[in-house]
Amino acid sequence: MTGGQIAGSPDDVLSLCRALYDANGMLGLDASGEAELLRQVQLAETAAAFDPADQEAMASALRAIRYQLVEVADGPISAFMADDAARIIGDGIGRLFS
């Protein structure tokens, strides 16, 4: 995988974005962390919606999302969301479940 490519499809990215919107309050983020996460989710969603999808922008936003979920979030589902982001990115960093 190069820096601008991801293993998952744009549909995978959009699915993760929807799940993150639905997870509001269950990720264990403070207001500023939640605002930053939602900003990155919007960027990922926009990049995935292009035809063709903007691989580099999706990769960048997903890496920022993964960072927030692994390093900042401590809610009951944050590990599952981080694992999904890592699976979509495809580099294995942050994978907790196989």
Secondary structure, DSSP 4 states (H G I P E B T S, - for coil): --TT--SS-HHHHHHHHHHHHHTTTSS---HHHHHHHHHHHHHHHHHHHSSS--HHHHHHHHHHHHHIIIII--STTHHHHHHHHHHHH-S-TT----
